[in-house]
Amino acid sequence: MIRLLLVDDHPTLRHGLRALLDTQPDFEVVAEAGSLDEAVSGSVAEPDVALVDLDLGAERPGGIETVRALRRTDERIRAIVFSAYDSDADVVRAMEAGAAGYLVKDSAPDQLFRAIRAAAAGQPAIAAAIAERLHERSRFEEESLTSRELEVLTLAATGLSNRDLAKTLLVSEATVKTHLHHAFTKLGASNRQAAIATAVGRGLIRL
């Protein structure tokens, strides 16, 4: 029997998810939580897998912090981040926090069931499309950003245009574009916003 902890700040959604999971003979929901503190309290029920919503409300610690807290409390708990969003930055943050997997909430029930069973067995539990994206990104993992590229990206995160960046750094706009292009490539990002989000998610820069 796979023991489950559900972490979502919407009771109605937890109820629906519990009803879905109860259709599986090898699943047992042993605790529910709407916040980080409740999740840690729920860990005394000794769940094997925790399904953790990424967004637990603006005024509360989110799913990433909750995954870290659960892992600190009991490293045997395998956490799957279950979110409405699948941005690369969120996925990377979740995996770096110790999550066993990442699924979007529009995943088919069978995909969710497989992910839970995989996590319980100590295997990665991540949607195929997301896994493919991460694999593509991994091609660039050995390349690190130079100090200049980090500087440009950090300033870009403040909202400066390429022209303003050039004035601030006393270089040409073409040089700024070159640095940004190199940063995008190394981070596996297609645009400025994605590169900044990924860099923040990896802890390379701070907003």
DRENBALO-742454 format. One record per residue: x negated, y negated, z of N, C-alpha, C in turn; residue in one letter. Coordinates in steps of 0.2 Angstrom, whole numbers, plus 2048, in hexadecimal, padded with zeros to 3 digits. Layout:
BEGIN
<node <X Y Z> <X Y Z> <X Y Z> A>
...
This chain:
BEGIN
<node <7FC 806 800> <800 800 800> <7FC 7FA 800> M>
<node <7FD 7F5 7FC> <7F9 7EF 7FB> <7FD 7E9 7FF> I>
<node <7FA 7E7 804> <7FD 7E2 809> <7FC 7DB 806> R>
<node <801 7D7 806> <801 7D0 802> <802 7CB 807> L>
<node <7FF 7C5 806> <800 7BF 809> <802 7BA 804> L>
<node <808 7B6 804> <80A 7B1 7FF> <809 7AB 802> L>
<node <805 7A6 7FF> <804 79F 801> <807 79B 7FC> V>
<node <80C 797 7FD> <80F 792 7F9> <813 78E 7FD> D>
<node <813 787 7FC> <817 783 800> <81E 782 7FE> D>
<node <821 786 7F9> <828 786 7F8> <82B 78C 7FA> H>
<node <82F 78C 7FF> <832 792 802> <836 796 7FD> P>
<node <83A 793 7F8> <83E 796 7F3> <839 79A 7EE> T>
<node <834 797 7EC> <82F 79A 7E8> <82C 7A1 7EB> L>
<node <82A 7A0 7F2> <828 7A6 7F5> <82D 7AB 7F5> R>
<node <833 7A9 7F7> <839 7AE 7F7> <839 7B2 7F0> H>
<node <839 7AE 7EB> <83A 7B1 7E4> <834 7B6 7E3> G>
<node <82E 7B4 7E5> <828 7B8 7E4> <828 7BE 7E8> L>
<node <82A 7BD 7EE> <82B 7C3 7F2> <830 7C8 7EF> R>
<node <835 7C6 7ED> <83A 7CA 7E9> <837 7CE 7E4> A>
<node <833 7CB 7E0> <830 7CE 7DA> <82B 7D3 7DC> L>
<node <827 7D1 7E1> <822 7D6 7E4> <825 7DC 7E7> L>
<node <82B 7DB 7EA> <82E 7E1 7ED> <831 7E6 7E9> D>
<node <830 7E4 7E2> <832 7EA 7DD> <82D 7EF 7DC> T>
<node <827 7ED 7DF> <822 7F2 7DE> <821 7F6 7E4> Q>
<node <821 7FD 7E3> <820 801 7E9> <81A 801 7ED> P>
<node <815 7FF 7EA> <80E 7FF 7ED> <80C 7F8 7F0> D>
<node <811 7F3 7F0> <810 7EC 7F3> <814 7EB 7F9> F>
<node <811 7E8 7FE> <815 7E6 804> <813 7DF 806> E>
<node <818 7DA 806> <816 7D3 808> <816 7D3 810> V>
<node <811 7D2 813> <810 7D2 81A> <810 7CB 81D> V>
<node <810 7C6 819> <810 7BF 81C> <811 7BA 817> A>
<node <814 7B4 819> <815 7AF 814> <812 7A8 818> E>
<node <810 7A4 814> <80D 79D 816> <80E 798 811> A>
<node <80F 792 814> <810 78C 810> <80A 787 811> G>
<node <805 789 814> <7FF 784 815> <7F9 788 817> S>
<node <7F3 785 817> <7ED 788 819> <7EE 78B 820> L>
<node <7F0 787 825> <7F0 789 82C> <7F5 790 82C> D>
<node <7FB 78F 829> <7FF 795 829> <7FC 79B 826> E>
<node <7F8 79A 821> <7F5 7A0 81D> <7F0 7A3 822> A>
<node <7EC 79F 825> <7E7 7A2 82A> <7EA 7A6 82F> V>
<node <7F0 7A3 832> <7F4 7A6 837> <7F7 7AD 834> S>
<node <7F9 7AD 82E> <7FB 7B3 82A> <7F6 7B8 829> G>
<node <7F0 7B6 829> <7EB 7BB 828> <7EA 7C0 82D> S>
<node <7ED 7BF 833> <7ED 7C4 839> <7F1 7CA 837> V>
<node <7F5 7C9 832> <7F9 7CF 82F> <7F5 7D4 82B> A>
<node <7EF 7D2 82A> <7EA 7D6 826> <7EC 7D7 81F> E>
<node <7ED 7D2 81B> <7EF 7D3 814> <7E9 7D5 810> P>
<node <7EA 7D9 80B> <7E5 7DB 806> <7E4 7D6 801> D>
<node <7E9 7D3 7FF> <7E9 7CE 7FA> <7ED 7C8 7FC> V>
<node <7EB 7C2 7FA> <7EF 7BC 7FC> <7F0 7B8 7F5> A>
<node <7F6 7B7 7F3> <7F8 7B3 7EE> <7F8 7AB 7F0> L>
<node <7F4 7A7 7EE> <7F3 7A0 7F0> <7F5 79B 7EB> V>
<node <7FA 797 7EC> <7FC 792 7E7> <7F6 78D 7E7> D>
<node <7F4 78A 7E2> <7EF 785 7E1> <7F1 77E 7E5> L>
<node <7F7 77C 7E4> <7FA 776 7E7> <7FE 777 7EC> D>
<node <7FC 776 7F2> <800 777 7F8> <803 770 7FB> L>
<node <804 76B 7F7> <806 765 7F9> <801 75F 7FA> G>
<node <802 759 7F8> <7FD 754 7F8> <7FA 752 7FF> A>
<node <7FE 753 804> <7FC 752 80B> <7F8 757 80E> E>
<node <7F7 75D 80B> <7F4 763 80E> <7EE 765 80A> R>
<node <7EA 769 80E> <7E4 76D 80A> <7E7 771 805> P>
<node <7E4 771 7FF> <7E7 775 7F9> <7E5 77D 7F9> G>
<node <7E6 780 7F4> <7E5 787 7F3> <7DE 789 7F3> G>
<node <7D9 784 7F1> <7D2 786 7F1> <7D0 786 7F8> I>
<node <7D1 781 7FC> <7D0 781 803> <7D2 787 807> E>
<node <7D9 789 805> <7DC 78F 808> <7D8 795 807> T>
<node <7D6 796 800> <7D2 79C 7FF> <7CC 79C 803> V>
<node <7C8 797 803> <7C2 796 807> <7C4 798 80F> R>
<node <7C9 795 811> <7CB 797 818> <7CD 79E 819> A>
<node <7D0 7A1 815> <7D2 7A8 815> <7CC 7AD 815> L>
<node <7C7 7AB 811> <7C1 7AF 810> <7BD 7AE 816> R>
<node <7BD 7A8 819> <7B9 7A7 820> <7BC 7AB 825> R>
<node <7C3 7AC 825> <7C6 7AF 82A> <7C5 7B7 82A> T>
<node <7C6 7B9 824> <7C5 7C0 822> <7C3 7C1 81B> D>
<node <7BC 7C3 81A> <7BA 7C3 813> <7BC 7C9 810> E>
<node <7C0 7CE 813> <7C3 7D3 80F> <7C9 7D1 80B> R>
<node <7CC 7CB 80D> <7D2 7C9 809> <7D0 7C7 802> I>
<node <7D4 7CA 7FE> <7D2 7C8 7F7> <7D8 7C3 7F4> R>
<node <7D6 7BD 7F3> <7DA 7B7 7F1> <7DB 7B6 7EA> A>
<node <7E1 7B6 7E7> <7E3 7B4 7E0> <7E6 7AD 7E0> I>
<node <7E3 7A8 7DD> <7E6 7A2 7DC> <7EC 7A2 7D7> V>
<node <7F2 7A0 7D9> <7F8 7A1 7D5> <7FA 79A 7D3> F>
<node <7F9 797 7CD> <7FA 790 7CC> <7FE 78F 7C6> S>
<node <801 789 7C6> <804 787 7C0> <7FF 784 7BB> A>
<node <7F9 783 7BD> <7F4 780 7B9> <7EE 785 7B8> Y>
<node <7EB 784 7B2> <7E5 789 7B0> <7DF 785 7AE> D>
<node <7DE 77F 7B0> <7D8 77B 7AE> <7D2 77F 7B0> S>
<node <7CD 77E 7AB> <7C7 781 7AD> <7C4 77F 7B3> D>
<node <7C4 779 7B5> <7C2 776 7BB> <7C5 77A 7C1> A>
<node <7CC 77B 7C1> <7CF 77E 7C7> <7CD 785 7C7> D>
<node <7CC 789 7C1> <7CA 790 7C2> <7C3 790 7C5> V>
<node <7BF 78C 7C2> <7B8 78C 7C5> <7B8 78B 7CC> V>
<node <7BB 786 7CF> <7BC 785 7D6> <7BE 78A 7DA> R>
<node <7C3 78E 7D7> <7C6 793 7DB> <7C2 799 7DB> A>
<node <7BE 79B 7D6> <7B9 7A0 7D6> <7B3 79F 7DA> M>
<node <7B1 798 7DA> <7AC 797 7DF> <7AE 797 7E6> E>
<node <7B4 796 7E7> <7B6 796 7EE> <7B7 79D 7F1> A>
<node <7B6 7A2 7EC> <7B7 7A9 7EE> <7BD 7AD 7EC> G>
<node <7C1 7A9 7E8> <7C7 7AD 7E5> <7C5 7B3 7E1> A>
<node <7CA 7B8 7E2> <7C9 7BE 7DE> <7CC 7BD 7D7> A>
<node <7D0 7B8 7D6> <7D3 7B8 7D0> <7D7 7B1 7CF> G>
<node <7DA 7B0 7C9> <7DE 7AA 7C8> <7E3 7AC 7C3> Y>
<node <7E9 7AA 7C4> <7EF 7AB 7C0> <7F3 7A5 7BF> L>
<node <7F6 7A4 7B9> <7FB 79F 7B9> <802 7A1 7BA> V>
<node <806 79D 7BD> <80D 79F 7BF> <812 7A2 7BA> K>
<node <810 7A0 7B3> <814 7A3 7AE> <812 7AA 7AB> D>
<node <80D 7AD 7AF> <80B 7B3 7AD> <810 7B8 7AE> S>
<node <810 7BD 7AA> <815 7C3 7AA> <815 7C7 7B0> A>
<node <81A 7C9 7B3> <81A 7CD 7B9> <815 7D3 7B9> P>
<node <815 7D6 7B3> <810 7DC 7B3> <809 7D9 7B4> D>
<node <807 7D3 7B1> <801 7D1 7B1> <7FF 7CF 7B9> Q>
<node <804 7CC 7BC> <803 7CB 7C3> <802 7D1 7C7> L>
<node <806 7D6 7C6> <805 7DD 7CA> <7FE 7E0 7C8> F>
<node <7FC 7DF 7C2> <7F5 7E2 7C0> <7F0 7DE 7C4> R>
<node <7F0 7D8 7C4> <7EB 7D3 7C8> <7EB 7D5 7CF> A>
<node <7F1 7D6 7D2> <7F1 7D8 7D9> <7ED 7DE 7DB> I>
<node <7EF 7E3 7D7> <7EC 7EA 7D7> <7E4 7EA 7D6> R>
<node <7E2 7E6 7D1> <7DB 7E5 7D0> <7D8 7E2 7D5> A>
<node <7DB 7DC 7D8> <7D7 7D9 7DE> <7D7 7DD 7E4> A>
<node <7DC 7E1 7E5> <7DC 7E6 7EB> <7D7 7EB 7EA> A>
<node <7D5 7ED 7E4> <7D0 7F2 7E2> <7C9 7EF 7E2> A>
<node <7C8 7E8 7E3> <7C2 7E5 7E3> <7C0 7E3 7DC> G>
<node <7C4 7E3 7D7> <7C3 7E1 7D1> <7C5 7DA 7CF> Q>
<node <7C2 7D6 7CA> <7C4 7D0 7C8> <7CC 7D0 7C6> P>
<node <7CF 7CA 7C8> <7D6 7CA 7C6> <7D8 7C3 7C3> A>
<node <7D6 7C3 7BD> <7D7 7BC 7B9> <7DA 7BD 7B3> I>
<node <7DE 7B9 7B1> <7E2 7B9 7AA> <7DD 7BA 7A5> A>
<node <7DF 7BE 7A0> <7DA 7BF 79A> <7D8 7B9 796> A>
<node <7DD 7B4 795> <7DB 7AE 792> <7D6 7AA 796> A>
<node <7D7 7A9 79C> <7D3 7A5 7A1> <7CC 7A9 7A1> I>
<node <7CC 7AF 7A1> <7C5 7B3 7A1> <7C1 7B2 79B> A>
<node <7C5 7B1 795> <7C2 7B0 78F> <7BF 7A9 78F> E>
<node <7C2 7A4 792> <7C0 79D 792> <7B9 79D 796> R>
<node <7BA 7A0 79C> <7B4 7A0 7A1> <7AE 7A4 79E> L>
<node <7AF 7A9 79A> <7AA 7AC 796> <7A6 7A8 791> H>
<node <7AA 7A4 78E> <7A8 79F 789> <7A4 79A 78D> E>
<node <7A6 798 792> <7A2 793 796> <79C 795 799> R>
<node <79C 79C 79A> <796 79F 79D> <790 79F 799> S>
<node <791 79E 792> <78B 79D 78D> <787 797 78F> R>
<node <78A 792 792> <786 78C 794> <784 78C 79B> F>
<node <785 791 79F> <784 790 7A6> <77C 78F 7A7> E>
<node <778 792 7A3> <771 791 7A4> <76E 78A 7A3> E>
<node <772 787 79F> <770 780 79E> <773 77B 7A3> E>
<node <76E 778 7A6> <771 773 7AC> <770 76C 7A9> S>
<node <775 768 7AC> <775 761 7AA> <76E 75D 7AC> L>
<node <76C 759 7A7> <766 755 7A9> <768 74F 7AE> T>
<node <764 74C 7B2> <765 747 7B6> <769 741 7B2> S>
<node <767 740 7AC> <76A 73A 7A8> <771 73C 7A6> R>
<node <772 742 7A4> <779 745 7A3> <77D 744 7A9> E>
<node <77B 746 7AE> <77F 746 7B5> <781 73E 7B6> L>
<node <77C 73A 7B5> <77D 733 7B6> <782 730 7B2> E>
<node <782 732 7AB> <787 72F 7A7> <78E 732 7A8> V>
<node <78E 739 7AA> <794 73C 7AC> <797 739 7B2> L>
<node <793 737 7B7> <796 734 7BD> <798 72E 7BC> T>
<node <795 72A 7B8> <798 723 7B6> <79E 723 7B2> L>
<node <79E 728 7AD> <7A4 729 7A9> <7AA 72B 7AD> A>
<node <7A9 72E 7B3> <7AE 730 7B7> <7B2 72A 7BB> A>
<node <7AE 725 7BB> <7B1 71F 7BE> <7B5 71B 7B9> T>
<node <7B6 71D 7B3> <7BA 71A 7AE> <7B7 716 7A9> G>
<node <7B0 715 7A9> <7AD 711 7A5> <7AD 713 79E> L>
<node <7AE 70F 799> <7AE 711 792> <7A7 712 790> S>
<node <7A6 715 789> <79F 716 787> <79B 70F 786> N>
<node <79F 70A 784> <79B 704 784> <799 701 78B> R>
<node <79D 702 790> <79B 700 796> <796 704 799> D>
<node <796 70B 798> <791 70F 79A> <78A 70D 797> L>
<node <78A 70B 790> <784 709 78D> <781 703 790> A>
<node <786 6FE 792> <783 6F8 795> <780 6F9 79C> K>
<node <784 6FD 7A0> <781 6FF 7A6> <77B 702 7A6> T>
<node <77A 707 7A2> <774 70B 7A1> <76E 708 79D> L>
<node <770 702 79A> <76B 6FF 795> <769 703 790> L>
<node <76E 707 78D> <76C 70B 787> <771 70A 782> V>
<node <771 70D 77C> <775 70C 777> <77B 710 778> S>
<node <781 70F 774> <787 713 775> <786 71A 772> E>
<node <781 71A 76D> <780 720 76A> <77C 725 76F> A>
<node <778 722 773> <774 726 778> <779 728 77D> T>
<node <77E 724 77F> <783 726 784> <787 72C 781> V>
<node <789 72C 77B> <78D 731 777> <789 737 777> K>
<node <783 737 776> <77E 73D 776> <77E 740 77C> T>
<node <77D 73C 782> <77D 73F 789> <784 743 78A> H>
<node <789 73F 788> <790 742 78A> <791 749 786> L>
<node <78F 748 780> <790 74E 77B> <78C 754 77E> H>
<node <786 753 781> <782 758 784> <785 75B 78A> H>
<node <788 756 78E> <78B 758 794> <791 75D 793> A>
<node <795 75A 78E> <79B 75E 78C> <799 765 78A> F>
<node <794 766 786> <792 76D 783> <790 771 789> T>
<node <78C 76E 78E> <789 772 793> <78F 774 798> K>
<node <794 770 798> <799 772 79D> <79F 776 79A> L>
<node <79E 777 793> <7A4 77A 78F> <7AA 776 78F> G>
<node <7A9 76F 78F> <7AF 76B 78F> <7B0 768 788> A>
<node <7B6 767 786> <7B8 764 780> <7B9 75C 780> S>
<node <7B9 759 786> <7BA 752 786> <7B7 74F 78D> N>
<node <7B8 749 78D> <7B5 745 793> <7B9 748 79A> R>
<node <7BF 748 799> <7C3 749 79F> <7C2 751 7A2> Q>
<node <7C1 755 79D> <7C0 75C 79E> <7B9 75D 7A1> A>
<node <7B4 759 79F> <7AD 75A 7A1> <7AD 757 7A8> A>
<node <7B0 751 7A9> <7B0 74F 7B0> <7B3 753 7B5> I>
<node <7B9 756 7B3> <7BC 75B 7B8> <7B8 761 7B9> A>
<node <7B5 764 7B4> <7B0 769 7B5> <7AA 768 7B9> T>
<node <7A7 762 7B8> <7A2 760 7BC> <7A4 75F 7C4> A>
<node <7A9 75C 7C5> <7AC 75B 7CC> <7AD 762 7CF> V>
<node <7B0 766 7CB> <7B2 76D 7CD> <7AC 771 7CF> G>
<node <7A6 770 7CC> <7A0 773 7CD> <79C 770 7D3> R>
<node <79E 76A 7D5> <79B 766 7DA> <795 762 7D7> G>
<node <795 761 7D0> <78F 75E 7CD> <78F 756 7CE> L>
<node <796 754 7CE> <797 74D 7CF> <79D 74C 7D4> I>
<node <79D 746 7D7> <7A3 745 7DC> <7A6 73E 7D9> R>
<node <7AD 73E 7DA> <7B1 738 7D8> <7B1 734 7DE> L>
